Amino acid sequence: MKANQSERLRRSKEFEVNLSRLRANQIETMIAEFDRMCIDLGRQIQAEEMRARIDDPTHFAYPPYAKSARERRVKLQRSADALRIKLDALRLEANESPNWQFSSANTVAA
């Protein structure tokens, strides 16, 4: 009976570890996607500023598209930073668990 109970406990822990790995991979993917979107928005902002020949966001004739793209980029950067904090917390939690570690291939440079 004890062997059956310990097997259930082991399987439960293994399930939690796999679920945490999945969450970490999803978070890393989202961070990478947000970073890519920020870079793309930066290019679009730069192109719009060059087209309008105005690069000062406080200028009265600053392009509305560039202004909204700047705001969107800031929000995406905040979201990516929040996800990095969440990922760090998940890694910290993983380090407390003796049977689970992230591989170095899954790390994302901050």
PABA-87386 format. One line per field, with one value per residue: residue number from 1; x, y, z of N, C-alpha, C, CB in turn. Coordinates in pm, 1 decimal. Glycine has a CB too. Example, Ala and Ser with C-alpha at 12.3 -4.5 7.8 and 13.67 -1.06 7.14 Angstrom:
BEGIN
num: c(1, 2)
n.X: c(1319.0, 1285.0)
n.Y: c(-569.0, -225.0)
n.Z: c(780.0, 708.0)
ca.X: c(1230.0, 1367.0)
ca.Y: c(-450.0, -106.0)
ca.Z: c(780.0, 714.0)
c.X: c(1320.0, 1290.0)
c.Y: c(-330.0, 3.0)
c.Z: c(780.0, 787.0)
cb.X: c(1130.8, 1408.4)
cb.Y: c(-447.3, -59.8)
cb.Z: c(904.6, 572.5)
***
This chain:
BEGIN
num: c(1, 2, 3, 4, 5, 6, 7, 8, 9, 10, 11, 12, 13, 14, 15, 16, 17, 18, 19, 20, 21, 22, 23, 24, 25, 26, 27, 28, 29, 30, 31, 32, 33, 34, 35, 36, 37, 38, 39, 40, 41, 42, 43, 44, 45, 46, 47, 48, 49, 50, 51, 52, 53, 54, 55, 56, 57, 58, 59, 60, 61, 62, 63, 64, 65, 66, 67, 68, 69, 70, 71, 72, 73, 74, 75, 76, 77, 78, 79, 80, 81, 82, 83, 84, 85, 86, 87, 88, 89, 90, 91, 92, 93, 94, 95, 96, 97, 98, 99, 100, 101, 102, 103, 104, 105, 106, 107, 108, 109, 110)
n.X: c(81.5, 196.5, 384.9, 225.9, 109.4, 335.0, 409.2, 195.6, 235.9, 486.0, 419.1, 238.1, 404.2, 577.6, 398.9, 340.4, 592.2, 627.5, 415.5, 496.6, 726.9, 612.5, 463.4, 678.1, 806.8, 603.1, 588.1, 845.8, 828.6, 629.3, 760.6, 970.5, 820.6, 695.5, 922.2, 1011.7, 795.7, 819.8, 1060.0, 983.4, 780.7, 940.5, 1084.6, 875.9, 790.9, 1018.4, 1026.2, 789.2, 840.7, 1055.7, 925.8, 747.4, 923.5, 951.8, 1062.0, 1012.1, 812.5, 655.3, 594.2, 350.1, 263.7, 334.2, 324.6, 20.1, 3.7, 265.1, 277.4, 81.4, 192.8, 426.9, 319.7, 203.0, 432.0, 561.1, 377.0, 394.0, 659.8, 644.0, 474.5, 636.9, 844.3, 705.1, 642.3, 899.2, 965.2, 778.4, 869.6, 1123.3, 1040.3, 919.4, 1141.0, 1288.3, 1121.4, 1146.7, 1411.6, 1397.5, 1267.6, 1385.4, 1398.3, 1374.0, 1492.4, 1573.5, 1679.9, 1978.4, 1937.8, 1686.4, 1686.6, 1628.6, 1767.3, 1774.7)
n.Y: c(-119.2, 123.4, 157.5, 204.7, 447.6, 612.1, 601.0, 734.0, 987.4, 1049.1, 1055.4, 1266.1, 1478.4, 1474.4, 1544.3, 1809.1, 1924.3, 1895.2, 2053.9, 2302.9, 2337.8, 2356.5, 2593.6, 2772.0, 2754.8, 2858.7, 3120.3, 3212.7, 3205.4, 3397.1, 3626.9, 3647.5, 3692.6, 3937.3, 4100.0, 4089.3, 4214.4, 4469.7, 4556.1, 4560.6, 4756.7, 4973.7, 5010.5, 5081.4, 5318.2, 5477.0, 5489.0, 5627.0, 5869.5, 5958.8, 5988.1, 6194.5, 6379.8, 6466.1, 6417.6, 6460.5, 6377.9, 6557.3, 6759.4, 6952.4, 6860.7, 6598.6, 6269.8, 6093.6, 5814.6, 5731.3, 5819.1, 5660.8, 5411.1, 5430.0, 5436.3, 5184.4, 5025.3, 5083.3, 4971.6, 4701.7, 4652.4, 4683.2, 4468.4, 4253.0, 4282.9, 4230.1, 3963.1, 3856.7, 3885.8, 3712.2, 3473.5, 3457.0, 3419.0, 3171.4, 3017.6, 3046.0, 2914.6, 2665.4, 2605.5, 2560.9, 2324.8, 2000.9, 1814.7, 1935.7, 2131.4, 2405.7, 2384.5, 2517.5, 2598.0, 2699.1, 2948.4, 3301.8, 3595.9, 3886.3)
n.Z: c(0.0, 77.1, -122.1, -344.3, -272.3, -257.2, -521.2, -642.5, -533.1, -644.0, -916.9, -916.7, -842.7, -1061.3, -1261.6, -1185.1, -1220.5, -1498.5, -1585.0, -1490.2, -1641.7, -1894.9, -1862.6, -1824.1, -2074.1, -2237.3, -2138.9, -2200.6, -2479.4, -2523.0, -2426.5, -2610.8, -2843.2, -2779.9, -2760.1, -3025.1, -3151.4, -3039.5, -3153.2, -3422.0, -3409.7, -3339.7, -3575.1, -3747.0, -3627.3, -3661.6, -3942.3, -3994.8, -3867.0, -4021.4, -4264.7, -4205.1, -4124.9, -3866.3, -3549.9, -3286.7, -3026.6, -2884.3, -3053.4, -3224.8, -3472.3, -3483.6, -3610.6, -3573.9, -3593.5, -3529.8, -3270.1, -3141.2, -3191.8, -3044.0, -2784.2, -2775.9, -2799.1, -2556.4, -2377.2, -2452.9, -2382.2, -2105.5, -2046.9, -2127.5, -1943.3, -1706.2, -1752.6, -1753.0, -1484.8, -1375.9, -1489.6, -1370.1, -1105.3, -1132.0, -1199.4, -964.7, -789.0, -903.9, -849.5, -580.1, -572.8, -567.0, -779.9, -1026.3, -1289.1, -1500.8, -1836.2, -1980.5, -2238.1, -2249.9, -2139.0, -2132.6, -2243.2, -2055.3)
ca.X: c(0.0, 284.6, 448.6, 124.6, 95.0, 455.4, 404.2, 103.0, 302.8, 589.1, 352.3, 182.2, 516.5, 623.8, 300.0, 362.7, 717.0, 600.6, 327.6, 579.4, 812.5, 526.9, 438.2, 802.7, 826.0, 503.7, 628.6, 962.9, 780.3, 560.0, 861.5, 1038.3, 725.9, 680.8, 1046.2, 1009.2, 695.9, 877.0, 1158.1, 906.4, 717.7, 1046.9, 1111.2, 760.7, 796.6, 1128.0, 985.8, 686.1, 908.2, 1132.9, 829.9, 691.8, 1037.5, 932.7, 1094.2, 982.6, 674.9, 578.6, 563.2, 206.0, 235.3, 389.9, 226.5, -61.0, 39.2, 389.9, 246.5, 11.7, 288.0, 514.9, 244.8, 190.3, 562.8, 583.1, 291.9, 452.1, 781.2, 598.7, 423.8, 752.7, 914.3, 623.5, 659.6, 1033.9, 955.5, 704.0, 959.2, 1223.7, 974.4, 901.0, 1273.6, 1322.3, 1040.5, 1203.5, 1536.4, 1362.3, 1226.4, 1509.6, 1395.8, 1340.9, 1580.5, 1562.9, 1801.8, 2033.8, 1888.7, 1558.0, 1699.2, 1608.7, 1847.9, 1688.3)
ca.Y: c(0.0, 239.8, 172.5, 264.0, 586.4, 685.0, 610.3, 842.7, 1112.3, 1072.0, 1094.2, 1398.9, 1572.4, 1475.6, 1622.2, 1949.9, 1965.8, 1908.3, 2169.4, 2421.8, 2350.4, 2404.4, 2735.1, 2845.8, 2762.0, 2951.2, 3255.2, 3247.3, 3230.2, 3525.4, 3731.4, 3659.9, 3752.4, 4078.5, 4168.5, 4100.8, 4316.0, 4600.5, 4591.4, 4593.9, 4886.5, 5073.7, 5035.9, 5153.1, 5454.0, 5546.1, 5515.1, 5731.3, 5995.1, 6001.2, 6031.7, 6323.2, 6466.6, 6517.0, 6308.9, 6506.3, 6338.7, 6668.7, 6853.5, 6951.3, 6789.9, 6462.6, 6176.9, 6017.9, 5671.6, 5713.3, 5838.0, 5541.5, 5299.9, 5447.9, 5393.2, 5037.6, 4967.6, 5095.3, 4871.7, 4569.9, 4639.8, 4659.3, 4331.0, 4163.0, 4293.0, 4157.7, 3819.6, 3819.7, 3871.7, 3587.3, 3364.0, 3448.5, 3358.3, 3029.9, 2956.1, 3042.0, 2805.2, 2541.8, 2579.1, 2508.9, 2186.8, 1930.2, 1728.3, 2010.1, 2241.3, 2450.2, 2367.3, 2646.9, 2632.5, 2766.3, 3078.4, 3417.3, 3709.3, 4000.1)
ca.Z: c(0.0, 81.9, -253.1, -430.7, -230.9, -297.1, -667.5, -672.0, -496.5, -744.4, -1041.3, -896.0, -848.0, -1200.3, -1336.2, -1149.2, -1284.2, -1642.1, -1601.3, -1469.9, -1760.7, -2002.4, -1835.3, -1848.9, -2219.5, -2290.8, -2099.5, -2281.2, -2614.7, -2521.8, -2411.9, -2740.2, -2937.2, -2742.8, -2798.6, -3170.8, -3184.5, -3002.1, -3256.8, -3541.6, -3386.6, -3346.1, -3717.8, -3802.1, -3572.2, -3728.9, -4080.7, -3992.9, -3832.8, -4139.2, -4366.1, -4163.7, -4092.2, -3729.7, -3457.8, -3151.5, -2994.4, -2827.9, -3161.7, -3252.1, -3597.5, -3477.7, -3670.4, -3476.3, -3598.0, -3456.0, -3128.0, -3091.9, -3196.6, -2927.4, -2665.6, -2785.0, -2770.4, -2411.4, -2311.6, -2479.8, -2301.3, -1966.8, -2040.5, -2134.6, -1814.7, -1608.6, -1780.0, -1707.3, -1338.5, -1353.0, -1525.6, -1264.0, -989.8, -1164.8, -1188.9, -823.1, -736.7, -957.6, -779.3, -448.5, -595.5, -596.0, -898.5, -1147.2, -1324.7, -1639.8, -1914.7, -2018.9, -2371.0, -2236.7, -2074.8, -2217.9, -2196.6, -2016.5)
c.X: c(86.5, 351.7, 352.1, 107.9, 216.6, 461.6, 310.2, 165.1, 409.4, 527.6, 292.5, 291.2, 569.6, 529.1, 319.6, 488.0, 694.8, 512.1, 406.5, 673.4, 733.3, 498.1, 561.5, 827.8, 727.7, 541.6, 747.5, 922.7, 710.5, 658.9, 931.9, 948.1, 707.1, 804.7, 1051.8, 911.1, 747.0, 977.9, 1085.9, 838.6, 820.7, 1080.3, 997.8, 758.7, 902.5, 1090.1, 882.8, 746.6, 989.5, 1039.9, 777.3, 800.1, 1020.3, 960.4, 1072.7, 836.4, 590.4, 541.2, 415.7, 170.3, 295.4, 285.0, 150.8, -27.5, 165.6, 365.2, 179.0, 104.5, 386.9, 446.4, 231.1, 322.5, 593.6, 501.3, 345.9, 578.7, 746.1, 549.8, 538.2, 829.8, 837.9, 637.2, 798.1, 1035.3, 884.9, 792.3, 1068.1, 1165.6, 955.0, 1033.8, 1317.7, 1247.9, 1098.1, 1332.7, 1511.9, 1318.4, 1348.7, 1512.7, 1377.1, 1438.2, 1556.2, 1692.0, 1850.9, 1986.0, 1758.2, 1569.5, 1685.8, 1690.9, 1755.9, 1744.0)
c.Y: c(126.6, 263.9, 240.1, 413.5, 669.0, 700.5, 723.3, 978.8, 1148.3, 1119.3, 1234.3, 1505.0, 1585.0, 1557.7, 1771.9, 2004.2, 1988.9, 2029.3, 2299.2, 2444.0, 2405.7, 2553.4, 2818.8, 2860.4, 2859.3, 3095.8, 3300.1, 3279.7, 3365.9, 3641.2, 3754.5, 3727.7, 3901.5, 4157.8, 4189.1, 4209.3, 4456.4, 4648.1, 4634.4, 4730.2, 4999.2, 5110.5, 5116.7, 5298.2, 5535.3, 5581.7, 5627.8, 5867.6, 6047.8, 6054.0, 6171.3, 6427.5, 6535.6, 6401.1, 6347.2, 6472.6, 6452.2, 6773.5, 6840.0, 6871.8, 6649.0, 6363.9, 6095.5, 5868.4, 5644.7, 5725.9, 5713.6, 5419.8, 5307.9, 5398.9, 5240.8, 4969.9, 4973.1, 4989.7, 4730.3, 4547.7, 4614.7, 4515.8, 4230.2, 4165.5, 4218.0, 4006.7, 3772.2, 3800.0, 3741.1, 3465.8, 3346.3, 3384.1, 3208.6, 2955.1, 2943.9, 2927.3, 2670.1, 2505.8, 2526.8, 2363.4, 2106.0, 1852.6, 1803.4, 2123.0, 2276.7, 2416.8, 2504.9, 2690.7, 2709.9, 2904.3, 3189.3, 3531.5, 3826.4, 4128.6)
c.Z: c(0.0, -52.6, -350.6, -399.6, -273.0, -450.1, -710.1, -643.2, -600.0, -875.8, -1031.2, -905.4, -990.7, -1287.5, -1310.3, -1216.7, -1433.2, -1671.2, -1585.6, -1588.1, -1878.5, -1985.3, -1867.0, -1998.8, -2284.1, -2260.1, -2182.1, -2424.7, -2623.1, -2510.2, -2545.2, -2843.2, -2907.3, -2781.7, -2949.5, -3214.5, -3150.2, -3106.4, -3384.1, -3526.3, -3392.3, -3489.1, -3781.4, -3754.3, -3645.2, -3873.1, -4087.2, -3959.1, -3950.8, -4248.0, -4333.1, -4136.2, -3957.3, -3635.9, -3311.1, -3118.0, -2935.5, -2932.8, -3198.6, -3377.9, -3599.9, -3527.6, -3564.2, -3475.8, -3517.0, -3306.8, -3069.8, -3092.7, -3080.5, -2800.1, -2662.1, -2750.4, -2620.5, -2336.3, -2332.7, -2396.0, -2154.9, -1950.0, -2042.7, -2003.6, -1705.2, -1627.7, -1738.1, -1556.0, -1303.7, -1381.4, -1419.7, -1139.1, -1011.0, -1153.9, -1043.8, -754.8, -780.7, -885.2, -638.6, -457.3, -639.0, -726.7, -1029.4, -1168.5, -1469.7, -1710.9, -1957.6, -2156.4, -2362.4, -2175.8, -2176.9, -2160.4, -2170.2, -2068.7)
cb.X: c(-93.1, 390.2, 493.8, -9.8, 75.2, 581.8, 358.1, -25.0, 366.1, 670.8, 242.8, 111.7, 629.6, 635.3, 156.3, 374.4, 827.4, 534.1, 212.1, 660.2, 874.2, 395.8, 396.7, 922.2, 810.3, 365.0, 662.5, 1064.8, 684.8, 459.3, 963.9, 1082.0, 590.2, 654.6, 1169.3, 971.6, 564.3, 944.8, 1253.1, 801.3, 645.8, 1171.4, 1129.8, 629.9, 826.3, 1254.8, 928.7, 575.7, 999.4, 1217.7, 712.9, 606.3, 1056.4, 786.9, 1237.4, 1009.4, 677.3, 657.7, 654.2, 155.2, 288.6, 435.3, 297.6, -210.0, 59.1, 495.2, 156.1, -113.5, 363.6, 555.3, 105.2, 144.8, 671.6, 545.3, 148.2, 484.5, 868.1, 485.8, 327.6, 845.3, 932.6, 475.7, 637.0, 1137.1, 879.8, 577.1, 1022.5, 1278.5, 839.1, 842.1, 1376.3, 1288.8, 894.1, 1229.4, 1620.8, 1251.7, 1112.5, 1537.6, 1286.7, 1199.2, 1729.1, 1532.5, 1777.4, 2185.0, 1869.7, 1465.6, 1832.3, 1457.5, 1957.7, 1672.9)
cb.Y: c(-0.7, 222.0, 34.7, 190.1, 594.7, 612.0, 475.7, 826.0, 1100.7, 944.6, 993.2, 1406.7, 1527.2, 1331.7, 1579.1, 1965.6, 1860.3, 1780.9, 2164.2, 2409.1, 2213.9, 2324.5, 2755.4, 2774.5, 2623.0, 2919.6, 3260.7, 3132.6, 3118.1, 3530.2, 3694.0, 3521.5, 3679.0, 4092.5, 4088.5, 3965.9, 4287.8, 4592.3, 4471.7, 4484.9, 4887.5, 5023.2, 4902.7, 5082.6, 5450.8, 5459.2, 5387.3, 5695.8, 5975.4, 5884.0, 5931.6, 6304.8, 6571.3, 6576.0, 6265.5, 6660.1, 6223.8, 6734.6, 6827.9, 7093.7, 6870.1, 6426.2, 6081.1, 6036.3, 5625.1, 5815.4, 5961.4, 5513.1, 5299.6, 5596.4, 5459.0, 4995.3, 5041.0, 5238.0, 4881.2, 4555.3, 4766.3, 4758.4, 4303.9, 4201.9, 4441.1, 4199.5, 3790.1, 3927.7, 3992.4, 3582.5, 3389.6, 3587.4, 3426.0, 3014.3, 3037.2, 3176.7, 2819.4, 2555.5, 2704.7, 2593.6, 2178.6, 1838.0, 1627.5, 2064.0, 2205.0, 2602.3, 2275.0, 2641.7, 2506.7, 2683.5, 3089.8, 3455.4, 3747.8, 4009.0)
cb.Z: c(120.2, 190.5, -308.3, -414.3, -79.3, -245.3, -729.4, -591.5, -356.1, -767.1, -1076.4, -760.3, -752.9, -1255.0, -1297.5, -996.6, -1261.9, -1695.6, -1499.4, -1340.1, -1798.0, -2006.5, -1688.7, -1781.9, -2282.1, -2233.7, -1949.6, -2279.6, -2658.9, -2406.7, -2302.3, -2791.4, -2931.0, -2591.9, -2751.5, -3235.0, -3109.9, -2863.3, -3286.4, -3569.8, -3251.0, -3275.7, -3793.7, -3762.7, -3420.3, -3727.1, -4145.1, -3891.5, -3710.8, -4194.2, -4376.9, -4039.9, -4201.1, -3707.6, -3478.4, -3137.6, -2897.7, -2716.6, -3286.7, -3266.2, -3715.5, -3332.3, -3767.4, -3506.7, -3744.1, -3501.4, -3108.6, -3177.4, -3330.7, -2911.9, -2663.1, -2927.0, -2849.8, -2361.8, -2364.6, -2630.1, -2314.1, -1928.2, -2157.0, -2251.6, -1774.8, -1620.5, -1929.2, -1748.1, -1275.7, -1441.5, -1663.4, -1230.7, -963.2, -1306.8, -1267.7, -755.1, -783.5, -1108.4, -773.7, -385.5, -702.6, -486.9, -884.5, -1140.4, -1300.2, -1648.9, -2038.6, -2016.6, -2455.2, -2154.3, -2001.4, -2228.7, -2300.4, -1864.6)
***
